Amino acid sequence: MSRPRETFNKKEQEKRRIKKKKDKEQKKLERKANSDSGKSMEEMFAYVDENGHIVSTPPDPFKKKVINQEDIQISISRKEPADPGDLIRKGTVMFFNDSKGYGFIKDHETQESIFVHVNGLECKIKENDKVTFETEKGPKGTNAVRVKLIS
């Protein structure tokens, strides 16, 4: 019986494995040397200055501002109620299918196409009619409601 021959590839793999092991050991020693576990509690504290930067020195107690808890207001800014006149928009009926009961109105201000259903009509409309309408959010987008012809 002959003894197994070591090939070049096996030698290279062994060298890489030994090098990886040494690198791992060295990283372990570096982590131990730079560890925070030996530091005191004061050395591990970080502070935030008045500009929001993290610093290692505590803030000056003489620059401290006193704020009353009652002065703090946590709330959402309220919207002013919309003027009813602003809710009414004007547009032109671009398409309306009587048999299916729906169509689209092109808004004069925003030039957007708004869906209208027969249930949102207050009088009969046809294509190219000038109308006034209000909008509401529907499940698939904006819908025109309370649609009236402009006389």
Buried (B, 14 or more C-beta within 10 A) or exposed (E): EEEEEEEEEEEEEEEEEEEEEEEEEEEEEEEEEEEEEEEEEEEEEEEEEEEEEEEEEEEEEEEEEEEEEEEEEEEEEEEEEEEEEEEEBEBBBBEBEEEEEBBBBBBEEEEEBBBBBBEBBEEEBEEEBBBBBBBEEEEEEEBBBBBBBEE
